[in-house]
Amino acid sequence: METNDRTALISTDSRITLESLTNRTNHTYRIETIRKKVIEMENQDWKIEFNWIKAHAGHHGSELADRTAKEATTNSDIECYKRIHKSTVRRELSDNSVIKWQGEWNYTTKGAITKTFFPKIDRLKLKINVTPNFTAMVTRHGNIKSYLYKYKIMDSPMCSCKRGE
């Protein structure tokens, strides 16, 4: 008879982690990552068991984990990222988005008329009162001669000032 005992025993001194794993309303990133890994392993016929052990009680694995964590906090070769304020992250994401958008704006062949009014994307940060007339002017759609001429509603695209379309 062949036995395939695929049991993983995970011991932790963190009661909070064990409670969080059983609390179905807790959806923090780390807890969800653990849950997904457990499901993945169970789908591969593993049995996963969690148990709590007392901290600093001489358990070899626990002591090794504590020692490794302490080394990581004191090792100057390891890059450490400090907390960054949410507003800083938002601003940097916004700035990077504008840079990327400007690059796409520069190389697109669409919106040539709009580009004459807004060559730089950062000008779009201005508070512009977007009216139907403004939209018609910028997009060249609407009740303007060049647009009406295009659909043969007017005889000429020329402006009444005779300076062009």
Phi and psi in degrees as GROMACS dihedral restraints (atoms count N, CA, C in turn):
[ dihedral_restraints ]
;  ai    aj    ak    al  type     phi  dphi    fc
    3     4     5     6     1   -96.7    20    10
    4     5     6     7     1   131.6    20    10
    6     7     8     9     1  -112.8    20    10
    7     8     9    10     1   136.1    20    10
    9    10    11    12     1  -122.8    20    10
   10    11    12    13     1    79.3    20    10
   12    13    14    15     1   -84.0    20    10
   13    14    15    16     1    98.9    20    10
   15    16    17    18     1  -110.5    20    10
   16    17    18    19     1    77.5    20    10
   18    19    20    21     1  -116.2    20    10
   19    20    21    22     1   131.2    20    10
   21    22    23    24     1  -112.0    20    10
   22    23    24    25     1   119.5    20    10
   24    25    26    27     1  -100.8    20    10
   25    26    27    28     1   118.8    20    10
   27    28    29    30     1  -111.2    20    10
   28    29    30    31     1   115.3    20    10
   30    31    32    33     1  -104.7    20    10
   31    32    33    34     1   138.3    20    10
   33    34    35    36     1  -143.9    20    10
   34    35    36    37     1   151.2    20    10
   36    37    38    39     1   -98.2    20    10
   37    38    39    40     1    12.7    20    10
   39    40    41    42     1  -104.1    20    10
   40    41    42    43     1    99.0    20    10
   42    43    44    45     1   -63.8    20    10
   43    44    45    46     1   -35.5    20    10
   45    46    47    48     1   -60.2    20    10
   46    47    48    49     1   -41.2    20    10
   48    49    50    51     1   -63.4    20    10
   49    50    51    52     1   -46.1    20    10
   51    52    53    54     1   -62.6    20    10
   52    53    54    55     1   -41.6    20    10
   54    55    56    57     1   -65.9    20    10
   55    56    57    58     1   -38.4    20    10
   57    58    59    60     1   -65.8    20    10
   58    59    60    61     1   -36.7    20    10
   60    61    62    63     1   -65.7    20    10
   61    62    63    64     1   -32.0    20    10
   63    64    65    66     1   -89.2    20    10
   64    65    66    67     1   -12.9    20    10
   66    67    68    69     1   -86.3    20    10
   67    68    69    70     1   105.6    20    10
   69    70    71    72     1   -71.8    20    10
   70    71    72    73     1    -6.1    20    10
   72    73    74    75     1   -93.2    20    10
   73    74    75    76     1    -6.4    20    10
   75    76    77    78     1   -89.1    20    10
   76    77    78    79     1   115.0    20    10
   78    79    80    81     1  -124.4    20    10
   79    80    81    82     1    36.8    20    10
   81    82    83    84     1   -67.6    20    10
   82    83    84    85     1   158.8    20    10
   84    85    86    87     1   -56.3    20    10
   85    86    87    88     1   -48.9    20    10
   87    88    89    90     1   -64.6    20    10
   88    89    90    91     1   -43.6    20    10
   90    91    92    93     1   -64.3    20    10
   91    92    93    94     1   -43.2    20    10
   93    94    95    96     1   -64.3    20    10
   94    95    96    97     1   -36.3    20    10
   96    97    98    99     1   -63.4    20    10
   97    98    99   100     1   -43.9    20    10
   99   100   101   102     1   -63.2    20    10
  100   101   102   103     1   -46.9    20    10
  102   103   104   105     1   -58.1    20    10
  103   104   105   106     1   -44.2    20    10
  105   106   107   108     1   -63.1    20    10
  106   107   108   109     1   -40.3    20    10
  108   109   110   111     1   -66.2    20    10
  109   110   111   112     1   -39.5    20    10
  111   112   113   114     1   -62.2    20    10
  112   113   114   115     1   -46.7    20    10
  114   115   116   117     1   -61.3    20    10
  115   116   117   118     1   -44.0    20    10
  117   118   119   120     1   -58.1    20    10
  118   119   120   121     1   -44.7    20    10
  120   121   122   123     1   -69.9    20    10
  121   122   123   124     1   -39.0    20    10
  123   124   125   126     1   -64.4    20    10
  124   125   126   127     1   -32.5    20    10
  126   127   128   129     1   -68.6    20    10
  127   128   129   130     1   -16.5    20    10
  129   130   131   132     1  -102.2    20    10
  130   131   132   133     1    24.0    20    10
  132   133   134   135     1    67.1    20    10
  133   134   135   136     1    29.2    20    10
  135   136   137   138     1   -94.1    20    10
  136   137   138   139     1   147.1    20    10
  138   139   140   141     1  -107.7    20    10
  139   140   141   142     1   123.7    20    10
  141   142   143   144     1  -106.6    20    10
  142   143   144   145     1   126.6    20    10
  144   145   146   147     1  -124.1    20    10
  145   146   147   148     1   134.2    20    10
  147   148   149   150     1  -110.0    20    10
  148   149   150   151     1   142.8    20    10
  150   151   152   153     1  -147.3    20    10
  151   152   153   154     1   154.5    20    10
  153   154   155   156     1   -96.2    20    10
  154   155   156   157     1   138.5    20    10
  156   157   158   159     1  -125.6    20    10
  157   158   159   160     1   153.0    20    10
  159   160   161   162     1   -70.8    20    10
  160   161   162   163     1   136.8    20    10
  162   163   164   165     1   -72.0    20    10
  163   164   165   166     1   147.2    20    10
  165   166   167   168     1    53.8    20    10
  166   167   168   169     1    41.5    20    10
  168   169   170   171     1  -114.4    20    10
  169   170   171   172     1    17.8    20    10
  171   172   173   174     1    88.2    20    10
  172   173   174   175     1     9.0    20    10
  174   175   176   177     1   -70.6    20    10
  175   176   177   178     1   123.2    20    10
  177   178   179   180     1   -53.5    20    10
  178   179   180   181     1   -51.9    20    10
  180   181   182   183     1   -62.8    20    10
  181   182   183   184     1   -40.4    20    10
  183   184   185   186     1   -66.2    20    10
  184   185   186   187     1   -43.1    20    10
  186   187   188   189     1   -65.2    20    10
  187   188   189   190     1   -40.0    20    10
  189   190   191   192     1   -62.8    20    10
  190   191   192   193     1   -43.1    20    10
  192   193   194   195     1   -63.0    20    10
  193   194   195   196     1   -43.4    20    10
  195   196   197   198     1   -62.6    20    10
  196   197   198   199     1   -43.8    20    10
  198   199   200   201     1   -63.6    20    10
  199   200   201   202     1   -43.8    20    10
  201   202   203   204     1   -63.5    20    10
  202   203   204   205     1   -41.6    20    10
  204   205   206   207     1   -63.7    20    10
  205   206   207   208     1   -41.1    20    10
  207   208   209   210     1   -64.8    20    10
  208   209   210   211     1   -42.3    20    10
  210   211   212   213     1   -61.2    20    10
  211   212   213   214     1   -39.4    20    10
  213   214   215   216     1   -64.6    20    10
  214   215   216   217     1   -33.0    20    10
  216   217   218   219     1   -79.5    20    10
  217   218   219   220     1   -20.3    20    10
  219   220   221   222     1  -106.2    20    10
  220   221   222   223     1    -7.5    20    10
  222   223   224   225     1   -79.2    20    10
  223   224   225   226     1   118.0    20    10
  225   226   227   228     1   -76.9    20    10
  226   227   228   229     1   -13.0    20    10
  228   229   230   231     1   -77.5    20    10
  229   230   231   232     1   -17.6    20    10
  231   232   233   234     1   -88.6    20    10
  232   233   234   235     1   128.7    20    10
  234   235   236   237     1   -71.7    20    10
  235   236   237   238     1   133.5    20    10
  237   238   239   240     1  -116.9    20    10
  238   239   240   241     1   132.2    20    10
  240   241   242   243     1  -105.0    20    10
  241   242   243   244     1   123.4    20    10
  243   244   245   246     1   -82.2    20    10
  244   245   246   247     1   161.3    20    10
  246   247   248   249     1   -64.0    20    10
  247   248   249   250     1   137.3    20    10
  249   250   251   252     1  -115.1    20    10
  250   251   252   253     1   135.9    20    10
  252   253   254   255     1   -65.4    20    10
  253   254   255   256     1   144.1    20    10
  255   256   257   258     1   -56.8    20    10
  256   257   258   259     1   -38.5    20    10
  258   259   260   261     1   -65.4    20    10
  259   260   261   262     1   -33.8    20    10
  261   262   263   264     1   -66.9    20    10
  262   263   264   265     1   -43.7    20    10
  264   265   266   267     1   -61.6    20    10
  265   266   267   268     1   -45.1    20    10
  267   268   269   270     1   -60.1    20    10
  268   269   270   271     1   -45.0    20    10
  270   271   272   273     1   -63.9    20    10
  271   272   273   274     1   -44.0    20    10
  273   274   275   276     1   -64.8    20    10
  274   275   276   277     1   -40.5    20    10
  276   277   278   279     1   -63.2    20    10
  277   278   279   280     1   -42.1    20    10
  279   280   281   282     1   -62.7    20    10
  280   281   282   283     1   -47.0    20    10
  282   283   284   285     1   -60.7    20    10
  283   284   285   286     1   -43.9    20    10
  285   286   287   288     1   -65.3    20    10
  286   287   288   289     1   -36.6    20    10
  288   289   290   291     1   -64.8    20    10
  289   290   291   292     1   -42.0    20    10
  291   292   293   294     1   -64.1    20    10
  292   293   294   295     1   -40.4    20    10
  294   295   296   297     1   -62.2    20    10
  295   296   297   298     1   -45.8    20    10
  297   298   299   300     1   -64.7    20    10
  298   299   300   301     1   -44.1    20    10
  300   301   302   303     1   -61.5    20    10
  301   302   303   304     1   -42.3    20    10
  303   304   305   306     1   -61.1    20    10
  304   305   306   307     1   -41.3    20    10
  306   307   308   309     1   -60.4    20    10
  307   308   309   310     1   -44.1    20    10
  309   310   311   312     1   -67.5    20    10
  310   311   312   313     1   -38.6    20    10
  312   313   314   315     1   -62.2    20    10
  313   314   315   316     1   -40.2    20    10
  315   316   317   318     1   -65.7    20    10
  316   317   318   319     1   -33.4    20    10
  318   319   320   321     1  -101.8    20    10
  319   320   321   322     1    -4.5    20    10
  321   322   323   324     1   -78.4    20    10
  322   323   324   325     1   150.6    20    10
  324   325   326   327     1   -95.5    20    10
  325   326   327   328     1    -4.2    20    10
  327   328   329   330     1   -89.3    20    10
  328   329   330   331     1   157.7    20    10
  330   331   332   333     1    69.9    20    10
  331   332   333   334     1    34.5    20    10
  333   334   335   336     1   -58.5    20    10
  334   335   336   337     1   -40.4    20    10
  336   337   338   339     1   -67.6    20    10
  337   338   339   340     1   -44.6    20    10
  339   340   341   342     1   -61.1    20    10
  340   341   342   343     1   -37.2    20    10
  342   343   344   345     1   -63.3    20    10
  343   344   345   346     1   -28.9    20    10
  345   346   347   348     1   -66.9    20    10
  346   347   348   349     1   -31.4    20    10
  348   349   350   351     1   -84.1    20    10
  349   350   351   352     1   -33.1    20    10
  351   352   353   354     1  -131.0    20    10
  352   353   354   355     1    75.0    20    10
  354   355   356   357     1   -69.5    20    10
  355   356   357   358     1   -26.1    20    10
  357   358   359   360     1  -114.8    20    10
  358   359   360   361     1   132.1    20    10
  360   361   362   363     1   -62.8    20    10
  361   362   363   364     1   -36.0    20    10
  363   364   365   366     1   -63.2    20    10
  364   365   366   367     1   -17.8    20    10
  366   367   368   369     1   -69.2    20    10
  367   368   369   370     1   -20.3    20    10
  369   370   371   372     1   -71.4    20    10
  370   371   372   373     1   -10.9    20    10
  372   373   374   375     1   -71.9    20    10
  373   374   375   376     1   -16.3    20    10
  375   376   377   378     1   -63.3    20    10
  376   377   378   379     1   147.5    20    10
  378   379   380   381     1   -82.5    20    10
  379   380   381   382     1   104.2    20    10
  381   382   383   384     1  -109.1    20    10
  382   383   384   385     1   130.4    20    10
  384   385   386   387     1   -79.2    20    10
  385   386   387   388     1   101.7    20    10
  387   388   389   390     1   -82.0    20    10
  388   389   390   391     1   105.3    20    10
  390   391   392   393     1  -105.7    20    10
  391   392   393   394     1   166.8    20    10
  393   394   395   396     1   -58.1    20    10
  394   395   396   397     1   -38.8    20    10
  396   397   398   399     1   -66.3    20    10
  397   398   399   400     1   -41.8    20    10
  399   400   401   402     1   -61.6    20    10
  400   401   402   403     1   -46.4    20    10
  402   403   404   405     1   -61.1    20    10
  403   404   405   406     1   -43.4    20    10
  405   406   407   408     1   -61.5    20    10
  406   407   408   409     1   -41.7    20    10
  408   409   410   411     1   -66.3    20    10
  409   410   411   412     1   -45.8    20    10
  411   412   413   414     1   -71.5    20    10
  412   413   414   415     1   -38.0    20    10
  414   415   416   417     1   -92.0    20    10
  415   416   417   418     1    -9.9    20    10
  417   418   419   420     1    61.0    20    10
  418   419   420   421     1    31.0    20    10
  420   421   422   423     1  -118.7    20    10
  421   422   423   424     1   140.2    20    10
  423   424   425   426     1   125.5    20    10
  424   425   426   427     1  -157.6    20    10
  426   427   428   429     1   -85.2    20    10
  427   428   429   430     1    60.4    20    10
  429   430   431   432     1  -125.6    20    10
  430   431   432   433     1   151.9    20    10
  432   433   434   435     1   -58.4    20    10
  433   434   435   436     1   -43.3    20    10
  435   436   437   438     1   -63.1    20    10
  436   437   438   439     1   -36.7    20    10
  438   439   440   441     1   -71.4    20    10
  439   440   441   442     1   -45.1    20    10
  441   442   443   444     1   -66.5    20    10
  442   443   444   445     1   -35.3    20    10
  444   445   446   447     1   -65.1    20    10
  445   446   447   448     1   -39.6    20    10
  447   448   449   450     1   -56.6    20    10
  448   449   450   451     1   -34.6    20    10
  450   451   452   453     1  -102.3    20    10
  451   452   453   454     1    19.5    20    10
  453   454   455   456     1    58.5    20    10
  454   455   456   457     1    33.8    20    10
  456   457   458   459     1   -92.8    20    10
  457   458   459   460     1   -29.9    20    10
  459   460   461   462     1  -114.2    20    10
  460   461   462   463     1   157.2    20    10
  462   463   464   465     1   -81.9    20    10
  463   464   465   466     1   -22.6    20    10
  465   466   467   468     1  -146.8    20    10
  466   467   468   469     1   145.0    20    10
  468   469   470   471     1   -83.6    20    10
  469   470   471   472     1    -5.3    20    10
  471   472   473   474     1   -71.5    20    10
  472   473   474   475     1   141.1    20    10
  474   475   476   477     1   -69.8    20    10
  475   476   477   478     1   153.5    20    10
  477   478   479   480     1   -65.2    20    10
  478   479   480   481     1   -17.7    20    10
  480   481   482   483     1   -78.4    20    10
  481   482   483   484     1    -8.9    20    10
  483   484   485   486     1    65.4    20    10
  484   485   486   487     1    22.6    20    10
  486   487   488   489     1  -101.4    20    10
  487   488   489   490     1    -4.5    20    10
  489   490   491   492     1   146.3    20    10
  490   491   492   493     1  -170.6    20    10
